[in-house]
Amino acid sequence: MPEGGRHAPILIATSWQALNRALTEGPETRICNCTVVILFAGFYIEANLNHIVEQLRLKNQMKTFLGQTYPGLQDKLASFYNEFVARSKSVKRKDLFKSGVTKKLRRRFPGFAKLYRFRNDLSHGVLSMSAHSIDQAKQLRCQAKDIVEQMFTILERRGHSIRRDTTYYQAIAK
């Protein structure tokens, strides 16, 4: 399926390839393969957020709102939520988080909390137990894809049509 931007197709394909390895190779490689499945599923969400921000020319606005030059995944998703989902919009990042956006993100986007925690734990040298389970890796990968679908559906409802026409083969050729 075509994706938005040049990075998303490669990231979700990497996750898919690792899932296939986890399903077909022995248990000695399961943790490594499941780690790649989950990690790259999280990267896939962020690549799509980056694509959305770029296409809608919201990069400077997002950075100003968040007060960060290099916002992380949760901040980017919170900014997206504030801009396109929230009934009353926060003017500052701290107000958004004080209003409970973290819980709202977890309710609105099932799986996000586990994907985010997995990624952050791994960046600090801690491997989550999710990496031990093929079923958990499959579930989180599906949830990542669902989160991305939801984001594009939300945008469509708000009158923003963003093309998703880059295939894996086009992406690797660039």
Buried (B, 14 or more C-beta within 10 A) or exposed (E): EEBBBBBBBBBBBBBBBBBEBBEEEEEEEBBBBBBBBBBBBBBBBBBBBBBBBEBBEBEEEBBEBBEBEEBBBBBBBBBBBBBBBBEEEBEEBEEBBEBEBBEBBBEBBBBBBBBBBBBBBBEEEEEBEBBBBBEBBBBBBEBBBBBBEBBBEBBEEEEEEBEBEBEBEEBEEE
